Amino acid sequence: MTAQSQTDERVVVAKRVESGEADTTEIEELTGAAGYRVVETVTQTRTEDPAYGFGEGKVAEIATLAAAVDATVLVIDNPLGPYQTFNVGNKLPESVRVVDRFRLILEIFGQRAQTRKAQLQVELAELRYELPRVEAKASLAKRDERPGFMGLGEYDESRERDIKSRISRIREELEQIEQNDQQRREQRRESGFDLVALAGYTNAGKSTLLRRLAADLDVDENRQLHPDLDSTAESEDRLFTTLGTTTRRAELGPREVLVTDTVGFISDLPHWLVESFKSTLDSVYLADLVLLVVDASEPIPEMREKLVTCHDTLYERNEAPIVTVLNKCDRVDESALRKRRDALSALAPNPIVVSARTGEHVDRLRERIHEELPDFERERLVLPMTEDTMSVVSWLYDNAHVESVEYGEQVTVEFEARPAVVARSRDKASTLATEASA
């Protein structure tokens, strides 16, 4: 189903919380991001009902409301098991289908996936979502010897095997893509680039900050497939605008930096869904520096909750330093910013405050990036004068910050660069010396 046709779908959004009041803001935004039109919302505060998720009476109320507003979809902002999905659907008018939170997220991912890697990751997540449901059907059918029992559908015993086989094949292909990505990262480091990743919740302003920091493009990121690589592409105020990775080149003083924007986090993602996008998240985990972008205009409790989620995801596997960037400072006065910094100091020590939209304080962020990246090493090479010496000098100009070159019977080059570039320059110098003495 296309986003165009989905705009005709009338949606009732429902959310249950254990305590307090349910906030439907995010699930309504997700529903809109999928192309649906929200016409009503329903909330309930109670413990989970094993049969329906909601209380049975609340499900009956939802069914009545769905019929009254002529809804075609019920979006539930809670994960539902296969039996709960069936039970809820059985109470609704036949024209209304049930979509839980994770199914909705997968629909959005499927619409936005444009590179081969993104498409594989979406398919992997969808199969992991479907597998326990197929296993449940299998278990029930075998136990009761009634395929299709409780309306769960005709059980095809080969479906479970097909899903597991497809999962295995996707993993193998993604592993190959990850190896290629890792080789590309190492080649970039050897070429003198520092790798900076933007992380954070969707709609925090990462894509806008990317364009503010780095106007130049790195065209080997599947440009023919990824529209975000178009230099005229604009940031959009919608969730999951960026699903794959977008990389741009920035210059910070003597350093050349590649800045990568990745898929935004959202709350309450299960481990299996995060793990399905491991290949994309490697751009964060394996960077030299991570900029954790936070929307400073949000209420402090929401900021705290999102920071905790981001830290749980990042610190599990990330070894690079993390700098918290409080974005959208143009929407918050100085007093409110001070309160946010004080309240979040344990989670975000020494944050940098910017506005990606206006450019305010972005120069300070550039300085901070330079400070946090791995130190350059200083080196002095003495090269023999051979036919290939000038190509090595030229390579150093391209991949290091050359401070001086002295020509004579030998060529002396003083420069500073990343450790990987220094090590490679020594190899080149040793090769020249060997050839000169041969």
C-alpha positions as CSV (number, residue, x, y, z in Angstrom):
1,M,0.0,0.0,0.0
2,T,1.5,3.4,-1.0
3,A,1.6,6.5,1.2
4,Q,-0.8,8.1,-1.3
5,S,-3.5,5.6,-0.7
6,Q,-2.9,5.5,3.0
7,T,-4.0,9.1,3.3
8,D,-7.5,7.8,2.7
9,E,-7.3,5.5,5.7
10,R,-9.1,6.8,8.8
11,V,-7.3,5.8,12.0
12,V,-8.3,5.5,15.6
13,V,-5.2,5.6,17.8
14,A,-5.3,3.7,21.2
15,K,-2.7,3.7,24.0
16,R,-2.6,2.0,27.3
17,V,-0.2,2.9,30.2
18,E,0.3,1.3,33.5
19,S,0.0,4.5,35.5
20,G,-0.4,8.3,34.9
21,E,-1.8,9.8,31.8
22,A,-1.1,8.4,28.3
23,D,0.6,10.8,25.9
24,T,-0.4,10.0,22.3
25,T,1.8,12.7,20.7
26,E,4.5,10.4,19.4
27,I,2.2,7.6,18.2
28,E,0.1,10.2,16.3
29,E,3.3,11.5,14.7
30,L,4.3,8.0,13.7
31,T,0.8,7.3,12.3
32,G,1.1,10.5,10.2
33,A,4.6,9.5,9.1
34,A,3.1,6.3,7.8
35,G,0.7,8.3,5.7
36,Y,-2.4,7.6,7.8
37,R,-5.0,10.2,9.0
38,V,-5.8,10.1,12.7
39,V,-9.5,10.9,13.4
40,E,-9.8,9.8,17.1
41,T,-7.6,8.8,20.1
42,V,-8.5,6.6,23.0
43,T,-6.4,6.0,26.1
44,Q,-6.6,3.7,29.2
45,T,-4.6,3.5,32.4
46,R,-4.5,-0.1,33.8
47,T,-2.3,-3.1,33.9
48,E,-2.1,-5.2,30.7
49,D,-4.9,-7.7,30.1
50,P,-3.5,-11.0,28.8
51,A,-6.3,-11.5,26.4
52,Y,-6.7,-8.0,24.9
53,G,-4.0,-5.8,26.2
54,F,-6.7,-3.3,27.1
55,G,-9.6,-4.1,29.3
56,E,-12.4,-6.0,27.4
57,G,-14.8,-3.1,28.1
58,K,-12.4,-0.6,26.7
59,V,-12.0,-2.7,23.5
60,A,-15.8,-2.7,23.1
61,E,-15.7,1.1,23.5
62,I,-13.0,1.3,20.8
63,A,-15.1,-0.9,18.5
64,T,-18.1,1.4,18.9
65,L,-16.0,4.5,18.3
66,A,-14.3,2.9,15.2
67,A,-17.7,2.2,13.7
68,A,-19.0,5.7,14.5
69,V,-16.1,7.5,12.8
70,D,-16.0,5.0,9.9
71,A,-12.4,4.0,10.8
72,T,-10.4,1.5,8.6
73,V,-7.4,1.1,10.9
74,L,-6.9,0.8,14.7
75,V,-3.3,1.7,15.6
76,I,-2.4,0.6,19.1
77,D,0.7,2.2,20.7
78,N,1.6,-1.0,22.6
79,P,3.1,-4.3,21.4
80,L,0.5,-7.0,20.9
81,G,1.0,-10.7,20.9
82,P,-0.6,-12.7,18.1
83,Y,-3.5,-13.8,20.3
84,Q,-4.2,-10.3,21.6
85,T,-4.2,-9.0,18.0
86,F,-6.8,-11.6,17.0
87,N,-8.9,-11.0,20.1
88,V,-9.0,-7.3,19.6
89,G,-9.6,-7.6,15.9
90,N,-12.5,-10.0,16.5
91,K,-14.3,-7.2,18.5
92,L,-13.9,-4.7,15.7
93,P,-16.0,-4.2,12.6
94,E,-14.7,-6.4,9.8
95,S,-13.5,-3.4,7.8
96,V,-11.0,-2.4,10.6
97,R,-7.6,-3.9,10.7
98,V,-5.3,-3.8,13.8
99,V,-1.8,-2.4,13.6
100,D,0.4,-2.4,16.7
101,R,3.3,0.0,17.4
102,F,6.0,-2.2,16.0
103,R,4.0,-3.1,12.8
104,L,3.5,0.6,12.2
105,I,7.2,1.3,12.6
106,L,8.0,-1.4,10.2
107,E,5.6,0.1,7.7
108,I,7.4,3.4,7.9
109,F,10.8,1.8,7.5
110,G,9.5,-0.1,4.5
111,Q,8.3,3.1,2.8
112,R,11.7,4.9,3.5
113,A,14.1,2.1,2.6
114,Q,15.9,3.0,-0.6
115,T,19.3,1.5,-0.4
116,R,19.9,-2.3,-0.6
117,K,21.2,-2.3,2.9
118,A,18.2,-0.4,4.3
119,Q,15.8,-2.7,2.4
120,L,17.5,-5.8,3.8
121,Q,17.4,-4.5,7.3
122,V,13.7,-3.7,7.0
123,E,13.0,-7.2,5.7
124,L,15.0,-8.7,8.5
125,A,13.0,-6.8,11.1
126,E,9.7,-7.8,9.4
127,L,10.7,-11.4,9.4
128,R,11.7,-11.2,13.1
129,Y,8.4,-9.7,13.9
130,E,6.5,-12.4,12.0
131,L,8.5,-15.4,13.2
132,P,7.0,-15.7,16.7
133,R,3.5,-15.2,15.3
134,V,4.1,-18.1,12.8
135,E,5.5,-20.2,15.7
136,A,2.4,-19.4,17.7
137,K,0.2,-20.6,14.9
138,A,2.3,-23.7,14.6
139,S,2.1,-24.5,18.3
140,L,-1.6,-23.9,18.4
141,A,-2.3,-25.9,15.3
142,K,-0.3,-28.9,16.5
143,R,-1.8,-28.8,19.9
144,D,-5.4,-28.6,18.8
145,E,-4.9,-30.3,15.4
146,R,-7.0,-27.5,14.0
147,P,-5.1,-25.3,11.5
148,G,-6.6,-21.8,11.6
149,F,-7.9,-22.3,15.2
150,M,-9.1,-19.0,16.7
151,G,-8.9,-17.4,13.3
152,L,-5.1,-17.2,13.3
153,G,-5.1,-18.5,9.7
154,E,-4.2,-21.7,7.9
155,Y,-0.9,-23.0,9.1
156,D,1.6,-23.9,6.5
157,E,4.3,-25.9,8.2
158,S,6.8,-24.8,5.6
159,R,6.3,-21.1,6.4
160,E,8.4,-21.2,9.6
161,R,11.3,-22.9,7.8
162,D,11.1,-20.4,5.0
163,I,11.3,-17.4,7.4
164,K,14.3,-18.9,9.3
165,S,16.0,-19.7,6.0
166,R,15.4,-16.1,4.7
167,I,16.6,-14.6,7.9
168,S,19.9,-16.6,7.6
169,R,20.4,-15.5,3.9
170,I,19.7,-11.8,4.8
171,R,22.2,-12.0,7.7
172,E,24.9,-13.3,5.3
173,E,24.3,-10.6,2.8
174,L,24.3,-7.9,5.5
175,E,27.6,-9.3,6.9
176,Q,29.1,-8.8,3.5
177,I,27.8,-5.3,3.3
178,E,29.2,-4.6,6.8
179,Q,32.6,-5.9,5.7
180,N,32.5,-3.6,2.7
181,D,31.5,-0.7,5.0
182,Q,34.3,-1.4,7.4
183,Q,36.8,-1.5,4.6
184,R,35.5,1.9,3.4
185,R,35.8,3.3,6.9
186,E,39.4,2.1,7.2
187,Q,40.2,3.6,3.7
188,R,38.8,6.9,4.8
189,R,40.9,6.9,8.0
190,E,44.0,6.0,6.0
191,S,43.2,9.0,3.7
192,G,43.2,11.3,6.7
193,F,39.5,11.6,7.5
194,D,38.0,11.7,11.0
195,L,34.6,10.0,11.2
196,V,31.9,11.8,13.1
197,A,28.4,10.3,13.6
198,L,25.2,12.1,14.4
199,A,22.9,10.2,16.8
200,G,19.7,11.0,18.6
201,Y,16.0,10.9,18.4
202,T,14.2,11.4,15.2
203,N,13.2,15.1,14.7
204,A,16.0,16.3,17.0
205,G,17.4,18.2,14.0
206,K,20.3,15.9,13.0
207,S,19.8,16.3,9.2
208,T,19.6,20.1,9.6
209,L,22.8,20.0,11.7
210,L,24.5,17.8,9.1
211,R,23.8,20.4,6.4
212,R,25.0,23.2,8.7
213,L,28.3,21.4,9.5
214,A,29.1,20.0,6.1
215,A,27.9,21.4,2.8
216,D,30.1,19.2,0.7
217,L,29.0,15.7,-0.5
218,D,30.7,12.3,-0.3
219,V,29.3,10.7,-3.4
220,D,30.4,7.1,-2.7
221,E,27.3,6.5,-0.4
222,N,25.1,5.0,-3.1
223,R,24.2,8.4,-4.5
224,Q,22.1,7.0,-7.2
225,L,19.9,5.4,-4.6
226,H,19.8,7.8,-1.7
227,P,17.9,11.1,-2.2
228,D,19.4,12.7,1.0
229,L,22.7,13.0,-1.0
230,D,21.1,15.5,-3.3
231,S,22.7,18.9,-2.3
232,T,19.3,20.5,-2.7
233,A,17.6,18.1,-0.3
234,E,15.8,20.0,2.5
235,S,15.3,18.8,6.1
236,E,11.7,17.8,6.8
237,D,9.7,18.0,10.0
238,R,8.6,14.4,9.9
239,L,9.8,11.2,11.5
240,F,12.3,8.9,9.8
241,T,13.2,11.2,7.0
242,T,16.6,9.5,7.2
243,L,16.6,5.7,7.2
244,G,19.9,4.9,5.6
245,T,23.1,6.9,6.3
246,T,24.0,10.2,4.7
247,T,27.7,11.3,4.7
248,R,29.1,14.7,3.9
249,R,32.6,16.2,4.0
250,A,33.5,19.0,6.4
251,E,36.7,20.9,7.0
252,L,37.5,21.8,10.6
253,G,40.8,23.8,10.5
254,P,43.5,21.4,9.4
255,R,41.2,18.4,9.8
256,E,39.0,16.8,7.2
257,V,36.0,15.2,8.7
258,L,33.2,13.0,7.3
259,V,30.0,13.6,9.2
260,T,27.3,10.8,8.9
261,D,23.6,11.2,9.8
262,T,21.8,8.0,10.7
263,V,18.3,6.8,11.4
264,G,16.8,8.5,14.5
265,F,16.0,6.7,17.7
266,I,12.4,6.3,18.9
267,S,11.2,5.2,22.3
268,D,10.4,1.6,23.4
269,L,12.1,-0.2,20.5
270,P,12.6,-3.9,21.2
271,H,16.1,-5.4,21.1
272,W,15.3,-7.4,17.9
273,L,14.3,-4.3,16.0
274,V,17.4,-2.4,17.0
275,E,19.6,-5.4,16.2
276,S,18.0,-5.6,12.7
277,F,19.5,-2.2,12.0
278,K,23.0,-3.0,13.4
279,S,24.6,-2.4,10.0
280,T,23.3,1.2,9.9
281,L,24.1,1.8,13.6
282,D,27.7,0.6,13.0
283,S,28.2,4.1,11.5
284,V,27.7,5.3,15.0
285,Y,29.4,2.6,17.0
286,L,32.6,2.7,14.9
287,A,32.9,6.5,14.6
288,D,35.8,8.5,16.1
289,L,33.3,10.9,17.7
290,V,29.5,10.8,18.3
291,L,27.4,13.9,18.5
292,L,24.2,13.0,20.5
293,V,21.7,15.6,19.3
294,V,18.8,16.4,21.6
295,D,15.8,18.7,21.1
296,A,16.4,21.4,23.8
297,S,12.8,22.8,23.3
298,E,11.2,19.6,24.8
299,P,10.2,19.3,28.4
300,I,12.9,18.2,30.8
301,P,11.3,14.8,31.6
302,E,11.1,13.9,27.9
303,M,14.7,15.0,27.3
304,R,15.8,12.9,30.3
305,E,13.9,9.8,29.1
306,K,15.3,10.1,25.6
307,L,18.9,10.6,26.8
308,V,18.6,7.4,28.9
309,T,17.4,5.5,25.9
310,C,20.2,6.8,23.7
311,H,22.8,6.0,26.3
312,D,21.5,2.5,26.7
313,T,21.9,2.0,23.0
314,L,25.2,3.8,22.5
315,Y,27.2,2.9,25.5
316,E,26.6,-0.8,25.0
317,R,28.9,-1.0,22.0
318,N,30.3,2.5,21.4
319,E,33.9,3.3,22.3
320,A,34.2,6.8,20.9
321,P,33.7,9.9,23.0
322,I,30.1,11.2,23.0
323,V,29.3,14.9,23.0
324,T,25.7,16.0,23.8
325,V,24.4,18.7,21.5
326,L,21.4,20.6,22.8
327,N,19.8,21.7,19.5
328,K,17.0,24.2,18.8
329,C,18.2,26.8,21.4
330,D,16.5,29.4,19.3
331,R,13.2,28.1,20.7
332,V,14.2,28.3,24.3
333,D,15.3,31.3,26.4
334,E,18.5,31.4,28.4
335,S,16.8,30.7,31.8
336,A,15.1,27.6,30.5
337,L,18.4,26.4,28.9
338,R,20.2,26.8,32.3
339,K,17.5,24.7,34.0
340,R,17.9,22.0,31.3
341,R,21.6,21.9,31.6
342,D,21.4,21.7,35.4
343,A,18.7,19.0,35.4
344,L,20.5,16.8,32.9
345,S,24.1,17.4,34.0
346,A,24.5,13.7,35.1
347,L,23.4,12.5,31.7
348,A,24.9,15.3,29.6
349,P,28.0,16.7,31.2
350,N,29.4,19.8,29.5
351,P,26.9,19.8,26.6
352,I,27.2,22.2,23.6
353,V,24.2,24.4,22.9
354,V,23.4,25.3,19.2
355,S,20.7,26.1,16.8
356,A,21.2,24.1,13.6
357,R,18.4,26.1,12.0
358,T,19.9,29.6,12.6
359,G,23.6,28.6,12.9
360,E,23.8,30.0,16.4
361,H,26.9,28.6,18.3
362,V,27.7,26.2,15.5
363,D,31.3,27.6,15.4
364,R,31.6,26.5,19.0
365,L,30.5,23.1,18.1
366,R,33.1,22.9,15.3
367,E,35.8,23.8,17.9
368,R,34.5,21.2,20.3
369,I,34.6,18.5,17.6
370,H,38.2,19.4,16.9
371,E,39.0,19.2,20.6
372,E,37.3,15.8,21.1
373,L,38.7,14.0,18.0
374,P,41.8,11.9,18.4
375,D,45.0,14.0,18.5
376,F,47.0,14.3,15.4
377,E,50.6,13.0,15.5
378,R,53.5,15.1,14.4
379,E,56.0,13.6,12.1
380,R,59.2,14.5,10.2
381,L,60.1,12.4,7.2
382,V,63.4,12.5,5.3
383,L,62.8,11.1,1.8
384,P,65.4,10.2,-0.8
385,M,65.1,12.2,-4.1
386,T,63.7,9.6,-6.5
387,E,61.2,9.7,-9.4
388,D,58.4,8.7,-7.0
389,T,59.2,11.1,-4.2
390,M,57.0,13.9,-5.4
391,S,54.0,11.6,-5.6
392,V,54.5,10.8,-1.9
393,V,54.8,14.5,-1.1
394,S,51.6,15.1,-3.1
395,W,49.9,12.3,-1.2
396,L,50.9,13.9,2.1
397,Y,49.4,17.2,1.0
398,D,46.1,15.4,0.3
399,N,46.0,13.3,3.5
400,A,47.8,15.3,6.2
401,H,48.4,18.9,7.3
402,V,51.8,19.7,5.8
403,E,53.7,22.4,7.7
404,S,56.9,22.6,5.7
405,V,58.9,20.9,2.9
406,E,62.6,21.4,2.3
407,Y,64.2,20.3,-1.0
408,G,67.8,19.4,-1.5
409,E,69.7,16.1,-2.0
410,Q,66.9,14.8,0.1
411,V,63.3,16.0,0.8
412,T,62.3,16.8,4.4
413,V,58.6,17.0,5.2
414,E,57.2,18.1,8.5
415,F,53.4,17.4,9.0
416,E,50.7,16.3,11.4
417,A,48.1,13.7,10.7
418,R,46.0,10.9,12.1
419,P,48.0,8.0,13.4
420,A,46.9,5.8,10.5
421,V,48.2,8.3,8.0
422,V,51.5,8.7,9.9
423,A,52.0,4.9,9.8
424,R,51.2,4.7,6.1
425,S,53.6,7.6,5.4
426,R,56.4,5.8,7.1
427,D,55.7,2.7,5.0
428,K,55.9,4.9,1.8
429,A,59.1,6.4,3.0
430,S,60.6,3.0,3.7
431,T,59.6,1.8,0.2
432,L,61.3,4.8,-1.3
433,A,64.5,4.2,0.7
434,T,64.6,0.6,-0.3
435,E,64.1,1.4,-4.0
436,A,66.7,4.1,-3.9
437,S,69.3,1.7,-2.4
438,A,68.6,-1.1,-4.8
